[in-house]
């Protein structure tokens, strides 16, 4: 299998999405969703990834991270977490074959109100799916860890998250985060916003143009689109999850 070209630029927040093979509901059991979080914790200890938010659904995961110039930290984290979850599931079920889609997708997110919108988008995933009425009802998500910080084995880097959001303490973070989510639920249109899962970058026009410039020849043919203060660097025509036409900012997880 060929190695995917890396589009990462250091010093940015990245929203990562990874789906189960053929969108199967291989994470439908809570025990497997919890194991993904457990292995994410192990990866955090091993590689030092700055984790800002996460969501484990029944057939895909969301992971919001800050790339603090660590070499291969993101791909190594995905490889460990995805690989161990798949191995454990297949061994338990006597199953063979792929557990995950070959590639995961990464989108750079500007660290201002766009970061807040991305955090809220991740938190409301299961609300959009109609599974719960509020993210607090879904166990395996970063919303619950922010609202009820873990004494042991927490994965969210509160220090980095508060620094990026310019919030001084955990109590203020909890209160503000709760307000973001509660105010967004009535306006939630239950449609997936493709910019968070199919674009190379999301933010202001200047941020997106800087990402495009930083990518150099790798951004050739990609367009900056948007209006007001919401822009994105779009992929070539491709649908995330369609393995016959894979998006250009998708990476092999097991390389």
N, C-alpha and C positions, 0 to 999 in steps of 0.2 A: 504494500500500500504506500503510495507516494506521501511525502511529508507536506503538510499544508503550509503555505506562506503565512508568517506571523504578521499581523497588522497592529500589534500592540505598540503604543507609545507610552513610555514610563511617566509616572506622575499624574495619572488620571484615574477617575472612577470608571469602572466597567460593569455593565449589566450583562450577566451571562445567563443564557438559557440552554437547557439540554433536555432532549425528549427521549422517552423510552422508544425502543425499536418499533417501528410501524405504528407509533402512538398507542401501543398497547398499555393497558392499565396494570403494569407490573409493580407499581407502588401503591396498589389499592389497600394493602394491609398496613396498619399503623406501625407494626414492628419493623417493616422494611423502610418506612419513612424515617423512623427513629434511628435506624442504623445508618442512614445517609447522614443524619445530623451528627451521630457519634463519630463517623469517619471524617466528617468535615472538621470536627474538633481535633481529631488526631492530626489531620493535615495542617491545621492552624498551628499546633504545637511544633510540628516537624519543620514547616516551611516559613512560618511567620506571616501568613497572609492576613491583611487587614480586612476583616469581614464586616460589612455595614448592614446587610439585611439578607434574608433568604425566605424561600417558600418551597415546600415540598408538596406537590399535588399527587394525584394518583397516576399520572403518566408523564410528568415532566417536573423540572426543578428550575427555580430562579435563584441566582446568587449575585449579590451586589458587593463589589470589592473595590478597594483602593490599591492600585499598583504602585507601591513605594520603591520602585527601582530594583526590586528583587529579581534576579535572573531566574527565569522559568518557574517562578512561584505559582503563577496561575495555572499553567498546564500541568505542573507536578501535582497541584492540589486536585485538579479535576481527575487526573489519572488515578491517584490513590483512592479518592472518594468513590468515583464511578466504578473503578475496577473491583474494589473490595465488596461493594454492595451487590454487584452483578455476580461475583464469585459465590458469595454467601447464599444468594437467592437460588442460583442454579444448583448448588450442592444440596440445599434443603429440599428442592422440588424435583431433583433428579432430572433437571432440564439441561438441554444443550442449545447453543445458539446465542445470537446477540441479545443483549439486554437493553443497550442504548443505541440510539442512532449513531452513525459513524462520527458525526461532527457536532460540536456545540458552537453557539453563536455568541459574539461579544460586541457590545455597543458602548462607545465612550459617552459619558454623561457629564455635562458641565456642573460644577459644584456651586450652584446657587439655587434659585427656585426650581430649576429643572431637576436637580437632585431630589428635592422634596416631592415633586410630581412623580418621579421614578419610584421613590420609596413607597408612596401611596399606591401607585399602580401595582407594585408587587404585593403589597398587603391585601389588596382587594381582589386578588386573583380568584379565590374560591367564592367570593361574593358574586363576581361576574359570571361564574360558572353555575350559579344558582344552588350551590351545595350548602352554603351557610348564609346567614343574614348579616354577620359581622365577623371580621377576622379573628376575634377573640374566641370564636367557637371552633376554630381549626387549630389543632394542637401544634402541628409541625410548621411553624412560621416564625419569622423574626419579630413580628408584631408582639407576640406574647412574651418573647424574651426581653424586649425593650420595656414592656409594661411590668414585667415581673422578672427582673434580672436574676440569673442563676447564681447560687453561691458556688457551685462546682460545675465544671464542664460547659461553661457558657462559650458561645462561638463569636458573638458580636463584640467588636472592638469599640467599646463605648467612648474611649478617649479620642480615637480618630473620628468617629461619627460626630461627636459633639464639636470637635474642632472644625470639621468641614461645614457644619451647620451653624457655627458661631453661637453655640449654646453652652452655658457655663457649668451646669450641673445636671445630674441624672434626673432629679425631680422635675426640673424644667423641661428636660427632654421628654420625659414620660407624658407630662401635661400637654406639651405642644404637639407631640406625635399623636396622641389621642384625639386632639382637636382636628388635626389634618385629616385623619381617617373618617371621623364622624361627619365632618362637613362635606367630604367627598362622596359618601355613600348615597345621599339623595340625588346627586347629580350623575351618578354612575349610569352609563348607557348600556352596560353589559356587553359592549363590543371590545374586542381586543384591539389595542392601538398598535399598529404594525411598526411605528417608529421605534418603539422600545425593543423590538425583537428582530427587525430586519434591516435597520440602518447601521452604518458604521459609527456615526456620531449624532448626538442630539444636544442642542443648546442654542445659544445666540448665534447670529450669523457670523460674527467674528470668531467665536469658538470653533464652529464647524469648519470655517475656512482655514483656520490654523491647523486643525486636524488633517484636512486635505493636503495642505502644504507640507506638513510633517511626514505624511505618507509618501510624498514624492510620486514616483512612477507607479506605485501601487494603487494610487487613487485615480489613475487615468480612466476616463470614461464615466466617472461617478459624478453625480450632480448634487449641488447644494440647492435644496428646495425648502419652501416655507413662507411664512409671513409673520408680521409683527415681531415677536421675540421668540418664536419657536421655529427653529430650522433643523434640518437633518441632512446628513450626507448619505444619499441613497445608494444602495447596491445596484449592480446591473440587474435587469429583470430576472428575478428568481423568487421562489417561495420557500421560506424556511420550513424544513421538514420534508421537502421533496428531494429525495436522494438522487433523482435523475437530473436535477438542475440546482446544484447546491450554491447557496449564497457565498459571495467572495470573502466575507469576513467570518466564515465558519472554519473551525479547526478540528483536525482529527484528535479525539480525546486520548487515544491510547498510543500516541507517538512519543 
